[in-house]
Amino acid sequence: MPLILFNKPFQVLCQFSPQDGRSTLADHLDIPGIYPAGRLDADSEGLLLLTDDGRLQHAISHPDRKEAKTYLVQVDGVPDAASLARLQAPLDLGDFVTKPCHAVQIAEPDWLWPRHPPIRARLDQPTSWLAITLKEGKNRQVRRMTAAVGLPTLRLVRSSIGPFSLASHPLMPGEWCQVPGDALAGT
C-alpha cells in the first residue's frame, strides 16, 4: 500500500478526471489506482497525500482521525496580537465555528519556490507570513479564517500533514515521492 507525497502546484485540481482543460493530478501522477486522502483547492499549493488503500485513505481523512496540518499563509497586512489571538481561538465563520488552532507570524520561508503567476505586489500595503496548524479542514477554512480577522490570504501552501513535511521531503511543485503506508502511526 504505497503512500504518495505530492507537492501540488498552484491551479492544479485535486482530481484525476479531466475538467474543462484545467490541470489535474493526472497531469503529474501516472500511478494507477491512487486517490487523494484529503484535498487542496486549486488556489492552494503544497503537500497532498495519495494512496491506493481505501482504509488508509479513510484513516487519514476521517474527521475523528484528522492529522495536524500546517499551512504557510501569506496575508495582506500585518497581524497584531489581537488578530493572532482571534485566529487561535474558536472563530465563528457563520456556518461553523473553528476549533482552537496554533497561529504565529513567521519570516518568509527561504526554501519556498516562487509562485507562477507571482502574487500581486502593492507598494502601499505590506504582506506578512503566518504558520497556521489545525486538525480540521473545512472547505477554504484557512482563507476564511484570515479574512475574518482582516488579513486576506494571498498565498496558501500546506507544508505538513502529520509526520510528513516538505521540509523533510523536499519536493518542488509537481514532484512526488513514495513512503511506506505504515509510516502513519496507528493506521
C-alpha positions in Angstrom: 0.0 0.0 0.0 2.0 3.0 -1.2 1.6 6.4 0.3 2.5 9.1 -2.2 3.6 12.6 -1.0 2.9 15.1 -3.8 3.7 18.8 -3.9 0.5 20.1 -5.6 1.2 23.1 -7.8 -0.9 26.2 -7.9 -4.1 25.9 -10.1 -4.0 22.1 -10.2 -7.3 20.4 -9.3 -7.3 17.6 -6.7 -8.9 15.1 -9.0 -7.8 12.7 -11.8 -10.7 13.2 -14.1 -10.5 15.8 -16.8 -12.1 19.2 -16.1 -12.6 21.7 -18.9 -9.0 21.9 -19.9 -7.8 22.6 -16.3 -4.7 20.9 -15.0 -5.4 17.9 -12.7 -3.5 15.3 -10.7 -3.4 13.1 -13.8 -1.1 15.7 -15.5 1.5 15.0 -12.8 1.0 11.4 -11.4 0.8 8.3 -13.6 0.2 5.8 -10.8 -2.8 3.6 -11.3 -5.4 3.3 -8.6 -4.3 6.1 -6.2 -6.7 8.6 -4.8 -6.1 11.8 -2.7 -6.6 11.5 1.1 -7.9 15.0 1.6 -7.9 17.9 -0.8 -6.4 21.3 -1.5 -8.4 23.9 -3.5 -7.0 24.9 -6.9 -5.7 28.2 -5.5 -3.6 26.4 -2.8 -0.3 24.7 -3.2 1.7 22.2 -1.2 1.6 18.8 0.4 -1.0 16.3 -0.6 -1.1 12.6 0.4 -2.4 9.9 -2.1 -2.8 6.2 -1.6 -4.3 3.1 -3.3 -5.5 1.8 0.1 -9.1 2.7 0.9 -8.7 2.0 4.6 -5.6 4.2 4.8 -7.3 7.0 2.8 -10.2 6.8 5.2 -7.9 6.8 8.2 -6.0 9.9 7.0 -9.1 11.9 6.1 -11.8 10.8 8.6 -12.9 13.7 10.9 -12.2 11.6 14.0 -8.6 11.0 12.9 -7.6 14.3 11.4 -3.8 14.6 11.2 -2.4 18.1 12.2 -1.8 20.1 9.1 0.4 23.2 8.9 -0.2 25.9 6.3 2.2 28.7 5.4 0.0 31.7 4.6 1.0 35.0 3.0 -1.6 37.6 4.1 -2.4 41.1 3.0 -1.4 43.2 6.0 0.5 42.7 9.3 -1.1 40.8 12.1 -1.3 42.2 15.6 -1.6 40.3 18.9 -5.4 40.5 18.8 -5.7 39.1 15.3 -3.4 36.2 16.1 -5.4 35.5 19.3 -8.6 35.5 17.3 -7.1 33.1 14.8 -6.1 30.7 17.6 -9.4 30.8 19.5 -12.6 29.2 18.2 -13.7 31.6 15.4 -17.3 31.9 14.2 -17.3 31.8 10.4 -21.0 31.9 10.1 -21.8 28.3 9.0 -19.4 26.7 11.6 -17.1 27.6 14.5 -13.4 26.6 14.1 -11.6 24.5 16.7 -8.7 26.2 18.5 -5.5 26.1 16.5 -1.9 27.4 16.5 -1.1 30.5 14.6 2.1 32.5 14.6 3.7 35.1 12.5 6.9 33.9 10.7 9.5 35.2 8.4 9.0 34.4 4.7 10.2 30.8 4.2 13.5 31.0 2.4 13.0 27.5 0.9 9.7 28.3 -0.7 9.6 28.2 -4.5 8.3 31.3 -6.5 4.7 31.0 -7.5 3.7 31.3 -11.1 2.0 33.7 -11.7 3.5 35.7 -8.9 1.5 37.2 -6.0 0.4 40.7 -6.8 2.5 43.4 -5.1 1.1 46.7 -3.7 3.8 49.1 -2.6 1.4 50.8 -0.1 0.3 47.5 1.6 2.8 45.2 3.4 2.3 41.5 3.4 3.2 39.0 6.2 3.6 35.3 6.6 1.8 33.1 9.1 2.1 29.4 10.1 -1.3 28.0 11.0 -1.6 24.5 12.3 -5.1 22.9 12.6 -6.6 19.5 13.0 -9.7 20.1 11.0 -10.1 21.0 7.3 -13.3 22.5 6.1 -13.6 24.0 2.6 -11.4 27.1 2.3 -11.2 27.3 6.1 -7.8 28.9 6.4 -8.7 31.6 3.8 -12.0 32.2 5.6 -10.2 32.5 9.0 -7.6 35.0 7.8 -10.3 37.1 6.1 -12.4 37.1 9.2 -9.6 38.7 11.2 -8.9 41.3 8.4 -5.9 39.6 6.8 -6.9 38.3 3.4 -4.9 35.3 2.2 -2.7 36.0 -0.8 -0.9 32.6 -1.0 -1.5 29.4 0.9 1.0 26.5 1.0 0.3 23.3 3.0 3.8 22.4 4.4 2.9 19.4 6.5 0.4 16.7 7.3 1.0 14.7 10.4 4.6 13.4 10.4 5.2 14.3 6.7 6.5 17.7 5.7 8.0 19.4 2.7 11.0 20.2 5.0 11.8 16.5 5.5 10.7 15.5 2.0 11.8 18.5 -0.2 9.7 18.3 -3.3 9.3 21.0 -5.9 5.8 21.7 -7.3 4.7 18.7 -9.4 7.2 16.3 -7.8 6.3 13.3 -5.7 7.9 10.5 -3.6 6.7 7.3 -2.1 6.9 6.4 1.6 5.7 3.2 3.4 1.9 3.3 4.0 2.5 2.3 7.6 4.6 5.5 8.2 1.4 7.0 9.8 1.4 5.6 13.3 -1.9 3.9 14.3 -3.3 3.4 10.8 
